[in-house]
Amino acid sequence: MKDKYEVDLKENIPSFDKINIAASKSEFDMSSTMSSVKVHGIKQIIGIIAVAIIFLGIWEILVRVLNIQNYIFPTPSAIIIAFFKAIPTVYTSFFATLFELVCGYIIGVTIGLLMAVFLTLVPYFEKIITPYILLLITTPTLALVPLLMLRMGFTIWPRIIAVALAAGPMVMINSAAGFKRTDLAKIALAKSYGASESQIFLKIRFPLAAPMIIVGLMVGGIFGLITAVGADMVGGAFGLGNKLSYYSSLARMDYFFAVVLMTTIIGISIWLLLSALANKVTSWQE
């Protein structure tokens, strides 16, 4: 009868003459993409601003030269003016959508991370649960919002649940992939010193999987934002999505694009915050 220790490590001890040094940086690792958002010097800042000025300038000139009416396609200047005019009436909807996003995101991220840990520790259940996870991912979350509202009413909770359903699977898939791509040599060495599964997770798997986890957080955040705005459009009297429906029905496209700009600010903030976190994690690992 084989020793329990030998059986436990049979599939985990790698071939040391063929160790894949780049195991933590495979083609699916998007940490390099996130780190590319770093701004390197004043020249890059000037270049970014110059491109924005040229694009907005061409947009402004074309709309004016072609005499396109404001209710069809507004100029950037009209959108900026509408943006500041709309703040007193839209800020409550802005914070309502932000609250939906934050609450649903926290719930989704928590469940997603716990599920990723569970599937890593118990691989058997991954084969059972994966088809249902794929079904949840491929099903548009917005299609579930009317059903949730019929069961729970036109409150904020169906929107929070929808955001959680949109963000959670993205975090789970990326986190599980990161946990499984941990260098097996390190795990084998830790087990040889008697490390428990919890210690291996906290000291090895989690730190090395951090870039992939952040990718999941970023994708989940963007999906959650899209779902939150879409859920606001489906029903209810609050949220940025509701304002988008309201201004489009009035053909106030300058105000419509102003609300779109507010939504974009939230999305860019999510990207910048998580990109900054990814850059710190990357520099720490190096």
Backbone as CSV, one residue per row, in Angstrom:
resi,resn,N_x,N_y,N_z,CA_x,CA_y,CA_z,C_x,C_y,C_z
1,MET,0.841,-1.203,0.000,0.000,0.000,0.000,0.880,1.258,0.000
2,LYS,0.577,2.121,-0.930,1.398,3.319,-1.049,1.184,4.258,0.125
3,ASP,2.238,4.917,0.469,2.159,5.898,1.546,1.215,7.021,1.157
4,LYS,0.390,7.496,2.126,-0.592,8.546,1.853,0.076,9.808,1.338
5,TYR,1.245,10.116,1.878,1.980,11.309,1.442,2.365,11.194,-0.025
6,GLU,2.807,9.973,-0.427,3.206,9.764,-1.816,2.023,9.894,-2.755
7,VAL,0.881,9.325,-2.351,-0.317,9.400,-3.190,-0.794,10.828,-3.325
8,ASP,-0.731,11.571,-2.228,-1.224,12.955,-2.234,-0.409,13.844,-3.151
9,LEU,0.902,13.554,-3.268,1.766,14.407,-4.078,1.996,13.873,-5.486
10,LYS,1.410,12.703,-5.784,1.695,12.056,-7.052,1.422,12.958,-8.245
11,GLU,0.305,13.689,-8.193,-0.075,14.522,-9.328,0.425,15.951,-9.181
12,ASN,1.067,16.259,-8.071,1.470,17.638,-7.819,2.955,17.887,-8.000
13,ILE,3.782,16.808,-7.901,5.224,17.000,-8.048,5.560,17.091,-9.525
14,PRO,6.074,18.207,-9.998,6.379,18.354,-11.409,7.691,17.712,-11.778
15,SER,7.949,17.650,-13.064,9.242,17.166,-13.544,10.213,18.327,-13.494
16,PHE,11.173,18.265,-12.548,12.022,19.412,-12.283,12.986,19.712,-13.417
17,ASP,13.161,18.754,-14.334,14.030,19.053,-15.470,13.285,19.763,-16.578
18,LYS,11.947,19.915,-16.373,11.144,20.602,-17.387,10.192,21.592,-16.731
19,ILE,10.678,22.260,-15.718,9.829,23.227,-15.027,9.541,24.400,-15.938
20,ASN,8.281,24.742,-16.018,7.874,25.869,-16.852,8.024,27.152,-16.053
21,ILE,9.114,27.847,-16.304,9.413,29.052,-15.523,8.351,30.118,-15.732
22,ALA,7.763,30.144,-16.907,6.767,31.180,-17.224,5.361,30.704,-16.946
23,ALA,5.179,29.760,-16.022,3.855,29.202,-15.776,2.877,30.246,-15.297
24,SER,3.375,31.227,-14.575,2.472,32.248,-14.041,2.220,33.376,-15.011
25,LYS,2.773,33.291,-16.243,2.597,34.365,-17.211,2.220,33.752,-18.558
26,SER,1.119,33.020,-18.607,0.711,32.373,-19.848,0.016,33.368,-20.750
27,GLU,-0.450,32.837,-21.913,-1.066,33.735,-22.883,-2.389,34.303,-22.398
28,PHE,-2.951,33.716,-21.344,-4.223,34.201,-20.836,-4.057,35.250,-19.748
29,ASP,-2.825,35.551,-19.397,-2.550,36.514,-18.334,-2.683,37.924,-18.875
30,MET,-3.679,38.659,-18.378,-3.940,40.007,-18.860,-3.279,41.062,-17.988
31,SER,-2.441,40.628,-17.037,-1.807,41.610,-16.161,-0.926,42.563,-16.943
32,SER,-0.313,42.062,-18.037,0.512,42.939,-18.858,-0.328,43.990,-19.557
33,THR,-1.554,43.613,-19.929,-2.470,44.569,-20.553,-2.841,45.667,-19.576
34,MET,-3.103,45.285,-18.327,-3.471,46.283,-17.326,-2.300,47.188,-16.993
35,SER,-1.098,46.611,-16.967,0.054,47.445,-16.632,0.393,48.430,-17.739
36,SER,-0.147,48.176,-18.946,0.149,49.070,-20.060,-0.532,50.419,-19.933
37,VAL,-1.481,50.543,-18.968,-2.150,51.828,-18.802,-1.298,52.815,-18.010
38,LYS,-0.132,52.396,-17.563,0.752,53.322,-16.868,1.124,54.484,-17.789
39,VAL,1.182,55.651,-17.221,1.592,56.823,-17.974,3.076,57.059,-17.713
40,HIS,3.873,57.037,-18.773,5.318,57.171,-18.648,5.754,58.538,-19.160
41,GLY,5.849,59.512,-18.285,6.395,60.798,-18.640,5.391,61.781,-19.213
42,ILE,5.858,63.022,-19.321,5.017,64.125,-19.777,4.657,64.000,-21.246
43,LYS,5.521,63.370,-22.039,5.246,63.235,-23.470,4.008,62.386,-23.714
44,GLN,3.860,61.299,-22.947,2.689,60.449,-23.122,1.419,61.185,-22.703
45,ILE,1.513,61.961,-21.620,0.354,62.737,-21.170,-0.057,63.733,-22.246
46,ILE,0.927,64.432,-22.825,0.634,65.401,-23.892,0.020,64.696,-25.092
47,GLY,0.540,63.511,-25.430,0.003,62.759,-26.558,-1.442,62.361,-26.346
48,ILE,-1.775,61.898,-25.140,-3.156,61.507,-24.836,-4.092,62.701,-24.945
49,ILE,-3.665,63.835,-24.376,-4.495,65.046,-24.430,-4.651,65.534,-25.863
50,ALA,-3.563,65.448,-26.644,-3.615,65.911,-28.036,-4.591,65.089,-28.861
51,VAL,-4.579,63.768,-28.681,-5.508,62.908,-29.414,-6.948,63.243,-29.052
52,ALA,-7.205,63.477,-27.757,-8.558,63.825,-27.316,-9.007,65.155,-27.914
53,ILE,-8.118,66.140,-27.944,-8.469,67.454,-28.498,-8.760,67.346,-29.992
54,ILE,-7.928,66.595,-30.713,-8.129,66.434,-32.157,-9.453,65.745,-32.440
55,PHE,-9.733,64.657,-31.706,-10.980,63.901,-31.919,-12.196,64.769,-31.638
56,LEU,-12.197,65.455,-30.484,-13.349,66.296,-30.133,-13.477,67.483,-31.074
57,GLY,-12.331,68.011,-31.523,-12.370,69.134,-32.463,-12.990,68.734,-33.785
58,ILE,-12.594,67.578,-34.313,-13.172,67.088,-35.569,-14.665,66.835,-35.410
59,TRP,-15.047,66.243,-34.279,-16.461,65.991,-33.991,-17.239,67.311,-33.984
60,GLU,-16.726,68.310,-33.280,-17.407,69.610,-33.176,-17.555,70.259,-34.556
61,ILE,-16.479,70.237,-35.335,-16.492,70.902,-36.644,-17.447,70.198,-37.602
62,LEU,-17.402,68.884,-37.639,-18.254,68.130,-38.568,-19.737,68.361,-38.277
63,VAL,-20.093,68.324,-37.000,-21.499,68.514,-36.638,-21.971,69.908,-37.040
64,ARG,-21.121,70.898,-36.845,-21.509,72.263,-37.196,-21.527,72.481,-38.710
65,VAL,-20.518,71.956,-39.409,-20.453,72.123,-40.863,-21.609,71.407,-41.543
66,LEU,-21.923,70.198,-41.094,-23.011,69.428,-41.690,-24.381,69.870,-41.186
67,ASN,-24.389,70.808,-40.239,-25.629,71.372,-39.702,-26.546,70.281,-39.140
68,ILE,-25.943,69.389,-38.367,-26.721,68.321,-37.726,-27.408,68.885,-36.495
69,GLN,-28.695,68.647,-36.412,-29.473,69.215,-35.319,-29.086,68.573,-33.979
70,ASN,-29.262,69.333,-32.900,-28.863,68.902,-31.573,-29.627,67.662,-31.118
71,TYR,-30.889,67.531,-31.553,-31.686,66.389,-31.123,-31.314,65.106,-31.873
72,ILE,-30.461,65.229,-32.888,-29.986,64.048,-33.620,-28.600,63.643,-33.125
73,PHE,-27.669,64.591,-33.146,-26.304,64.300,-32.698,-25.682,65.603,-32.222
74,PRO,-25.522,65.772,-30.902,-25.042,67.045,-30.359,-23.530,67.197,-30.496
75,THR,-23.067,68.405,-30.351,-21.634,68.683,-30.364,-21.049,68.397,-28.981
76,PRO,-19.742,68.166,-28.893,-19.115,67.966,-27.569,-19.346,69.135,-26.617
77,SER,-19.335,70.366,-27.161,-19.557,71.529,-26.301,-20.965,71.505,-25.708
78,ALA,-21.955,71.099,-26.522,-23.328,71.016,-26.019,-23.453,69.933,-24.956
79,ILE,-22.720,68.842,-25.122,-22.760,67.755,-24.141,-22.158,68.208,-22.824
80,ILE,-21.035,68.937,-22.891,-20.383,69.417,-21.665,-21.296,70.383,-20.920
81,ILE,-21.937,71.288,-21.680,-22.865,72.240,-21.050,-24.018,71.499,-20.386
82,ALA,-24.583,70.495,-21.109,-25.687,69.709,-20.557,-25.235,68.904,-19.337
83,PHE,-23.987,68.476,-19.349,-23.449,67.688,-18.232,-23.535,68.486,-16.929
84,PHE,-23.089,69.722,-16.961,-23.112,70.537,-15.746,-24.527,70.993,-15.402
85,LYS,-25.360,71.211,-16.414,-26.743,71.584,-16.140,-27.534,70.429,-15.530
86,ALA,-27.178,69.198,-15.914,-27.935,68.023,-15.460,-27.546,67.562,-14.069
87,ILE,-26.398,68.003,-13.579,-25.915,67.521,-12.284,-26.933,67.706,-11.159
88,PRO,-27.592,68.882,-11.028,-28.553,69.041,-9.920,-29.722,68.072,-9.970
89,THR,-30.107,67.608,-11.164,-31.259,66.717,-11.287,-30.877,65.250,-11.445
90,VAL,-29.630,64.990,-11.779,-29.211,63.611,-12.084,-28.352,63.008,-10.978
91,TYR,-27.844,63.833,-10.070,-26.883,63.302,-9.099,-27.499,62.220,-8.212
92,THR,-28.807,62.317,-7.902,-29.444,61.268,-7.094,-29.476,59.943,-7.866
93,SER,-29.744,60.020,-9.172,-29.735,58.810,-9.998,-28.321,58.249,-10.122
94,PHE,-27.338,59.152,-10.196,-25.944,58.724,-10.271,-25.563,57.897,-9.049
95,PHE,-25.888,58.387,-7.871,-25.527,57.673,-6.649,-26.386,56.429,-6.444
96,ALA,-27.617,56.429,-6.985,-28.446,55.231,-6.905,-27.820,54.091,-7.706
97,THR,-27.383,54.397,-8.929,-26.718,53.384,-9.750,-25.402,52.959,-9.129
98,LEU,-24.663,53.920,-8.569,-23.397,53.594,-7.921,-23.626,52.683,-6.720
99,PHE,-24.684,52.933,-5.964,-25.002,52.083,-4.813,-25.352,50.673,-5.260
100,GLU,-26.166,50.553,-6.317,-26.493,49.232,-6.864,-25.231,48.490,-7.280
101,LEU,-24.357,49.203,-7.960,-23.134,48.596,-8.463,-22.233,48.118,-7.324
102,VAL,-22.032,48.974,-6.327,-21.126,48.630,-5.217,-21.662,47.439,-4.425
103,CYS,-22.948,47.480,-4.075,-23.534,46.385,-3.284,-23.516,45.072,-4.062
104,GLY,-23.991,45.101,-5.305,-24.000,43.888,-6.119,-22.607,43.378,-6.397
105,TYR,-21.680,44.309,-6.595,-20.292,43.930,-6.875,-19.659,43.228,-5.674
106,ILE,-19.871,43.762,-4.488,-19.311,43.152,-3.279,-19.872,41.742,-3.082
107,ILE,-21.178,41.602,-3.273,-21.802,40.279,-3.125,-21.250,39.308,-4.171
108,GLY,-21.196,39.752,-5.433,-20.715,38.890,-6.510,-19.264,38.495,-6.340
109,VAL,-18.421,39.459,-5.951,-16.992,39.179,-5.765,-16.787,38.193,-4.618
110,THR,-17.503,38.381,-3.517,-17.368,37.474,-2.370,-17.749,36.047,-2.746
111,ILE,-18.912,35.895,-3.377,-19.354,34.554,-3.771,-18.433,33.969,-4.829
112,GLY,-17.995,34.794,-5.776,-17.104,34.310,-6.832,-15.782,33.800,-6.298
113,LEU,-15.173,34.544,-5.368,-13.903,34.106,-4.782,-14.061,32.828,-3.966
114,LEU,-15.144,32.751,-3.177,-15.379,31.551,-2.381,-15.604,30.331,-3.268
115,MET,-16.346,30.520,-4.358,-16.574,29.421,-5.292,-15.277,28.998,-5.964
116,ALA,-14.418,29.956,-6.301,-13.138,29.632,-6.933,-12.262,28.809,-5.991
117,VAL,-12.241,29.194,-4.716,-11.473,28.432,-3.729,-12.039,27.023,-3.591
118,PHE,-13.353,26.924,-3.520,-14.007,25.620,-3.358,-13.721,24.704,-4.539
119,LEU,-13.837,25.224,-5.762,-13.601,24.406,-6.941,-12.138,24.008,-7.075
120,THR,-11.248,24.836,-6.558,-9.831,24.485,-6.588,-9.517,23.367,-5.601
121,LEU,-10.122,23.439,-4.429,-9.877,22.426,-3.416,-10.604,21.115,-3.712
122,VAL,-11.759,21.203,-4.376,-12.555,20.010,-4.691,-12.786,19.975,-6.200
123,PRO,-11.802,19.531,-6.979,-11.904,19.565,-8.444,-13.089,18.778,-8.993
124,TYR,-13.560,17.761,-8.258,-14.672,16.940,-8.743,-15.913,17.788,-9.009
125,PHE,-16.186,18.738,-8.113,-17.390,19.550,-8.252,-17.292,20.527,-9.420
126,GLU,-16.059,20.818,-9.857,-15.906,21.721,-10.993,-16.578,21.146,-12.239
127,LYS,-16.424,19.834,-12.459,-17.022,19.197,-13.635,-18.540,19.235,-13.574
128,ILE,-19.092,19.245,-12.362,-20.544,19.274,-12.199,-21.092,20.686,-12.333
129,ILE,-20.378,21.662,-11.751,-20.887,23.037,-11.686,-20.590,23.821,-12.957
130,THR,-19.483,23.493,-13.661,-19.063,24.276,-14.822,-20.159,24.474,-15.866
131,PRO,-20.932,23.436,-16.252,-21.989,23.673,-17.247,-23.001,24.722,-16.825
132,TYR,-23.319,24.761,-15.533,-24.286,25.741,-15.044,-23.672,27.141,-14.986
133,ILE,-22.388,27.204,-14.687,-21.709,28.498,-14.720,-21.684,29.043,-16.143
134,LEU,-21.374,28.172,-17.112,-21.377,28.593,-18.516,-22.766,29.031,-18.950
135,LEU,-23.788,28.337,-18.464,-25.167,28.725,-18.782,-25.482,30.104,-18.228
136,LEU,-25.012,30.372,-17.008,-25.250,31.677,-16.394,-24.515,32.781,-17.138
137,ILE,-23.281,32.489,-17.581,-22.492,33.493,-18.286,-23.087,33.815,-19.657
138,THR,-23.512,32.775,-20.378,-24.033,32.978,-21.735,-25.451,33.522,-21.749
139,THR,-26.143,33.470,-20.602,-27.489,34.036,-20.527,-27.392,35.522,-20.190
140,PRO,-27.951,36.391,-21.018,-27.904,37.833,-20.691,-28.559,38.103,-19.342
141,THR,-27.796,38.669,-18.432,-28.314,38.914,-17.085,-29.516,39.843,-17.102
142,LEU,-29.531,40.771,-18.065,-30.657,41.707,-18.146,-31.972,40.995,-18.422
143,ALA,-31.892,39.807,-19.045,-33.117,39.057,-19.316,-33.769,38.560,-18.028
144,LEU,-32.972,38.474,-16.955,-33.499,38.004,-15.676,-34.089,39.130,-14.839
145,VAL,-33.773,40.376,-15.202,-34.223,41.516,-14.390,-35.740,41.609,-14.308
146,PRO,-36.482,41.520,-15.426,-37.956,41.576,-15.307,-38.509,40.488,-14.404
147,LEU,-37.946,39.269,-14.485,-38.398,38.181,-13.622,-38.133,38.498,-12.160
148,LEU,-36.950,39.028,-11.873,-36.621,39.391,-10.493,-37.535,40.495,-9.978
149,MET,-37.867,41.442,-10.852,-38.736,42.547,-10.431,-40.162,42.071,-10.191
150,LEU,-40.610,41.075,-10.963,-41.949,40.530,-10.735,-42.029,39.829,-9.385
151,ARG,-40.919,39.206,-8.969,-40.910,38.477,-7.718,-40.610,39.373,-6.516
152,MET,-39.811,40.417,-6.722,-39.323,41.224,-5.605,-39.803,42.667,-5.642
153,GLY,-40.519,43.030,-6.713,-41.020,44.393,-6.820,-40.011,45.328,-7.473
154,PHE,-40.447,46.548,-7.744,-39.589,47.528,-8.412,-38.741,48.273,-7.377
155,THR,-37.963,47.502,-6.646,-37.074,48.062,-5.637,-35.634,47.972,-6.146
156,ILE,-34.711,48.284,-5.271,-33.301,48.263,-5.663,-32.718,46.852,-5.617
157,TRP,-33.379,45.930,-4.910,-32.803,44.598,-4.708,-32.680,43.773,-5.984
158,PRO,-33.680,43.770,-6.874,-33.484,43.019,-8.123,-32.278,43.501,-8.917
159,ARG,-31.987,44.781,-8.865,-30.846,45.338,-9.593,-29.533,44.912,-8.938
160,ILE,-29.514,44.904,-7.604,-28.314,44.456,-6.896,-28.033,42.988,-7.203
161,ILE,-29.081,42.162,-7.197,-28.913,40.741,-7.499,-28.425,40.553,-8.933
162,ALA,-28.970,41.347,-9.854,-28.551,41.254,-11.257,-27.068,41.605,-11.408
163,VAL,-26.616,42.634,-10.709,-25.200,43.012,-10.757,-24.337,41.895,-10.182
164,ALA,-24.772,41.302,-9.085,-24.022,40.202,-8.477,-23.922,39.013,-9.431
165,LEU,-25.013,38.712,-10.135,-25.007,37.602,-11.099,-24.112,37.896,-12.297
166,ALA,-23.954,39.168,-12.627,-23.090,39.536,-13.750,-21.620,39.524,-13.359
167,ALA,-21.318,39.975,-12.141,-19.918,40.110,-11.720,-19.345,38.816,-11.154
168,GLY,-20.142,38.082,-10.397,-19.662,36.900,-9.696,-18.989,35.854,-10.572
169,PRO,-19.639,35.397,-11.659,-19.015,34.359,-12.499,-17.692,34.796,-13.117
170,MET,-17.573,36.070,-13.480,-16.325,36.555,-14.061,-15.174,36.476,-13.048
171,VAL,-15.480,36.846,-11.821,-14.468,36.772,-10.767,-14.116,35.317,-10.485
172,MET,-15.122,34.453,-10.448,-14.892,33.046,-10.135,-14.014,32.367,-11.186
173,ILE,-14.325,32.575,-12.464,-13.590,31.909,-13.541,-12.127,32.351,-13.551
174,ASN,-11.893,33.650,-13.494,-10.514,34.146,-13.526,-9.736,33.749,-12.273
175,SER,-10.386,33.790,-11.120,-9.713,33.427,-9.874,-9.359,31.942,-9.869
176,ALA,-10.303,31.101,-10.289,-10.036,29.660,-10.333,-8.894,29.346,-11.296
177,ALA,-8.875,30.038,-12.440,-7.782,29.833,-13.393,-6.446,30.235,-12.780
178,GLY,-6.430,31.330,-12.029,-5.205,31.767,-11.373,-4.742,30.799,-10.299
179,PHE,-5.682,30.282,-9.509,-5.322,29.336,-8.465,-4.707,28.059,-9.041
180,LYS,-5.230,27.611,-10.179,-4.776,26.344,-10.757,-3.466,26.482,-11.515
181,ARG,-3.108,27.700,-11.904,-1.888,27.894,-12.674,-0.683,28.202,-11.775
182,THR,-0.864,28.014,-10.476,0.247,28.229,-9.550,1.348,27.203,-9.811
183,ASP,2.591,27.640,-9.690,3.750,26.772,-9.907,3.658,25.541,-8.997
184,LEU,3.562,24.359,-9.597,3.430,23.124,-8.832,4.670,22.821,-7.995
185,ALA,5.822,23.305,-8.435,7.040,23.070,-7.658,6.943,23.721,-6.285
186,LYS,6.382,24.913,-6.237,6.234,25.613,-4.954,5.252,24.877,-4.048
187,ILE,4.156,24.379,-4.634,3.169,23.650,-3.837,3.766,22.361,-3.302
188,ALA,4.503,21.645,-4.159,5.137,20.398,-3.719,6.137,20.656,-2.600
189,LEU,6.894,21.730,-2.721,7.874,22.067,-1.690,7.177,22.414,-0.378
190,ALA,6.072,23.180,-0.483,5.333,23.550,0.727,4.748,22.323,1.406
191,LYS,4.219,21.386,0.630,3.657,20.165,1.216,4.746,19.304,1.834
192,SER,5.915,19.331,1.244,7.010,18.543,1.816,7.424,19.060,3.185
193,TYR,7.130,20.334,3.453,7.409,20.921,4.763,6.193,20.839,5.688
194,GLY,5.133,20.167,5.223,3.956,19.955,6.069,2.953,21.080,6.054
195,ALA,2.969,21.924,5.023,2.013,23.031,4.948,0.602,22.503,4.679
196,SER,-0.381,23.101,5.334,-1.773,22.715,5.117,-2.312,23.395,3.863
197,GLU,-3.515,22.971,3.433,-4.129,23.565,2.244,-4.404,25.054,2.442
198,SER,-4.835,25.420,3.653,-5.105,26.836,3.917,-3.827,27.661,3.853
199,GLN,-2.745,27.112,4.376,-1.463,27.821,4.313,-0.966,27.942,2.877
200,ILE,-1.154,26.898,2.092,-0.761,26.939,0.678,-1.564,27.991,-0.067
201,PHE,-2.849,28.097,0.247,-3.686,29.095,-0.419,-3.249,30.510,-0.056
202,LEU,-3.033,30.737,1.242,-2.715,32.085,1.693,-1.305,32.518,1.308
203,LYS,-0.358,31.594,1.310,1.046,31.938,1.092,1.515,31.740,-0.346
204,ILE,0.844,30.861,-1.102,1.334,30.552,-2.448,0.277,30.836,-3.517
205,ARG,-0.844,30.122,-3.432,-1.832,30.229,-4.512,-2.376,31.653,-4.669
206,PHE,-2.826,32.222,-3.554,-3.468,33.541,-3.632,-2.519,34.634,-4.122
207,PRO,-1.303,34.755,-3.573,-0.397,35.814,-4.073,-0.049,35.654,-5.548
208,LEU,0.220,34.401,-5.984,0.603,34.192,-7.381,-0.581,34.331,-8.330
209,ALA,-1.790,34.116,-7.819,-2.988,34.248,-8.656,-3.539,35.667,-8.656
210,ALA,-2.913,36.570,-7.906,-3.435,37.933,-7.766,-3.682,38.646,-9.093
211,PRO,-2.758,38.562,-10.091,-3.045,39.242,-11.374,-4.312,38.757,-12.041
212,MET,-4.548,37.439,-12.041,-5.754,36.900,-12.650,-6.999,37.272,-11.854
213,ILE,-6.862,37.333,-10.532,-8.001,37.746,-9.705,-8.391,39.183,-10.030
214,ILE,-7.386,40.038,-10.208,-7.665,41.440,-10.527,-8.312,41.562,-11.898
215,VAL,-7.899,40.709,-12.841,-8.561,40.694,-14.147,-10.037,40.369,-13.976
216,GLY,-10.330,39.364,-13.144,-11.726,39.027,-12.881,-12.478,40.163,-12.223
217,LEU,-11.834,40.854,-11.298,-12.467,42.001,-10.643,-12.776,43.106,-11.650
218,MET,-11.846,43.318,-12.581,-12.040,44.371,-13.574,-13.175,44.025,-14.533
219,VAL,-13.135,42.816,-15.079,-14.191,42.392,-16.010,-15.538,42.356,-15.296
220,GLY,-15.546,41.836,-14.065,-16.785,41.798,-13.297,-17.332,43.184,-13.006
221,GLY,-16.445,44.129,-12.737,-16.891,45.496,-12.484,-17.534,46.135,-13.696
222,ILE,-16.929,45.941,-14.874,-17.492,46.511,-16.097,-18.825,45.855,-16.441
223,PHE,-18.877,44.512,-16.334,-20.138,43.808,-16.586,-21.204,44.241,-15.592
224,GLY,-20.793,44.430,-14.334,-21.745,44.871,-13.328,-22.290,46.253,-13.614
225,LEU,-21.436,47.163,-14.094,-21.885,48.513,-14.441,-22.893,48.472,-15.589
226,ILE,-22.576,47.700,-16.623,-23.496,47.580,-17.764,-24.838,47.025,-17.305
227,THR,-24.789,46.018,-16.431,-26.023,45.409,-15.933,-26.817,46.383,-15.079
228,ALA,-26.128,47.154,-14.240,-26.820,48.114,-13.379,-27.560,49.165,-14.206
229,VAL,-26.890,49.709,-15.215,-27.532,50.724,-16.066,-28.673,50.105,-16.856
230,GLY,-28.450,48.890,-17.393,-29.524,48.217,-18.140,-30.713,47.907,-17.265
231,ALA,-30.471,47.485,-16.010,-31.568,47.199,-15.087,-32.354,48.460,-14.763
232,ASP,-31.663,49.599,-14.675,-32.366,50.870,-14.444,-33.281,51.215,-15.609
233,MET,-32.885,50.809,-16.817,-33.696,51.105,-17.994,-34.922,50.206,-18.085
234,VAL,-34.813,48.997,-17.509,-35.925,48.042,-17.596,-37.130,48.517,-16.800
235,GLY,-36.885,49.022,-15.610,-38.010,49.471,-14.791,-37.543,50.244,-13.578
236,GLY,-38.443,51.016,-13.020,-38.098,51.810,-11.846,-37.994,53.274,-12.179
237,ALA,-38.012,54.078,-11.139,-38.017,55.528,-11.323,-36.724,56.173,-10.877
238,PHE,-35.627,55.419,-10.853,-34.355,55.997,-10.428,-33.228,55.288,-11.157
239,GLY,-32.037,55.865,-11.072,-30.869,55.286,-11.720,-30.524,55.972,-13.030
240,LEU,-29.268,55.841,-13.450,-28.817,56.477,-14.687,-29.509,55.895,-15.908
241,GLY,-29.800,54.604,-15.871,-30.513,53.995,-16.989,-31.884,54.597,-17.180
242,ASN,-32.546,54.908,-16.083,-33.858,55.560,-16.158,-33.750,56.936,-16.793
243,LYS,-32.675,57.660,-16.458,-32.460,58.981,-17.054,-32.149,58.871,-18.549
244,LEU,-31.433,57.822,-18.945,-31.162,57.618,-20.368,-32.462,57.412,-21.133
245,SER,-33.354,56.605,-20.583,-34.647,56.380,-21.231,-35.464,57.666,-21.270
246,TYR,-35.411,58.429,-20.204,-36.190,59.664,-20.112,-35.731,60.698,-21.143
247,TYR,-34.426,60.942,-21.208,-33.925,61.966,-22.137,-34.024,61.521,-23.602
248,SER,-33.889,60.217,-23.861,-34.040,59.756,-25.241,-35.485,59.888,-25.708
249,SER,-36.434,59.683,-24.797,-37.845,59.840,-25.165,-38.193,61.291,-25.472
250,LEU,-37.441,62.228,-24.897,-37.656,63.656,-25.155,-36.770,64.181,-26.281
251,ALA,-35.954,63.299,-26.864,-34.999,63.694,-27.913,-34.036,64.772,-27.417
252,ARG,-33.725,64.746,-26.139,-32.720,65.648,-25.564,-31.383,64.909,-25.592
253,MET,-30.788,64.822,-26.773,-29.606,63.994,-26.939,-28.375,64.585,-26.257
254,ASP,-28.374,65.897,-26.068,-27.250,66.482,-25.329,-27.249,65.999,-23.882
255,TYR,-28.421,65.970,-23.263,-28.529,65.448,-21.907,-28.330,63.931,-21.884
256,PHE,-28.793,63.256,-22.942,-28.598,61.807,-23.051,-27.104,61.470,-23.024
257,PHE,-26.319,62.161,-23.847,-24.878,61.900,-23.885,-24.194,62.363,-22.603
258,ALA,-24.774,63.366,-21.934,-24.219,63.792,-20.651,-24.343,62.670,-19.619
259,VAL,-25.471,61.960,-19.626,-25.658,60.822,-18.716,-24.730,59.673,-19.108
260,VAL,-24.555,59.464,-20.417,-23.606,58.454,-20.893,-22.206,58.784,-20.380
261,LEU,-21.860,60.063,-20.384,-20.552,60.495,-19.882,-20.402,60.182,-18.401
262,MET,-21.474,60.372,-17.632,-21.433,60.032,-16.205,-21.194,58.534,-16.010
263,THR,-21.856,57.726,-16.829,-21.655,56.280,-16.758,-20.223,55.916,-17.118
264,THR,-19.689,56.590,-18.134,-18.316,56.342,-18.553,-17.325,56.692,-17.456
265,ILE,-17.612,57.737,-16.705,-16.730,58.139,-15.598,-16.641,57.023,-14.566
266,ILE,-17.771,56.372,-14.279,-17.758,55.252,-13.330,-16.911,54.114,-13.877
267,GLY,-17.109,53.773,-15.165,-16.353,52.686,-15.768,-14.856,52.953,-15.794
268,ILE,-14.477,54.171,-16.156,-13.055,54.530,-16.189,-12.459,54.497,-14.779
269,SER,-13.244,54.911,-13.794,-12.762,54.883,-12.408,-12.484,53.448,-11.963
270,ILE,-13.376,52.521,-12.335,-13.160,51.102,-12.008,-11.865,50.620,-12.640
271,TRP,-11.680,50.949,-13.919,-10.477,50.506,-14.638,-9.200,51.077,-14.008
272,LEU,-9.218,52.368,-13.694,-8.023,53.009,-13.151,-7.676,52.468,-11.768
273,LEU,-8.676,52.286,-10.914,-8.419,51.787,-9.563,-7.826,50.379,-9.595
274,LEU,-8.433,49.506,-10.400,-7.946,48.129,-10.453,-6.636,48.033,-11.223
275,SER,-6.420,48.916,-12.190,-5.144,48.937,-12.897,-4.018,49.366,-11.957
276,ALA,-4.297,50.352,-11.111,-3.304,50.778,-10.125,-2.983,49.643,-9.162
277,LEU,-4.023,48.899,-8.758,-3.804,47.741,-7.884,-2.990,46.670,-8.600
278,ALA,-3.300,46.443,-9.896,-2.563,45.439,-10.676,-1.097,45.835,-10.824
279,ASN,-0.831,47.109,-11.034,0.554,47.565,-11.162,1.338,47.356,-9.871
280,LYS,0.684,47.581,-8.734,1.353,47.353,-7.452,1.639,45.874,-7.240
281,VAL,0.670,45.027,-7.616,0.854,43.590,-7.461,1.982,43.105,-8.368
282,THR,2.010,43.616,-9.606,3.037,43.208,-10.551,4.425,43.615,-10.066
283,SER,4.558,44.858,-9.572,5.860,45.322,-9.069,6.269,44.546,-7.825
284,TRP,5.290,44.154,-6.997,5.602,43.365,-5.808,6.112,41.984,-6.191
285,GLN,5.486,41.353,-7.214,5.900,40.027,-7.633,7.293,40.053,-8.270
286,GLU,7.582,41.143,-8.981,8.893,41.241,-9.622,9.987,41.454,-8.584
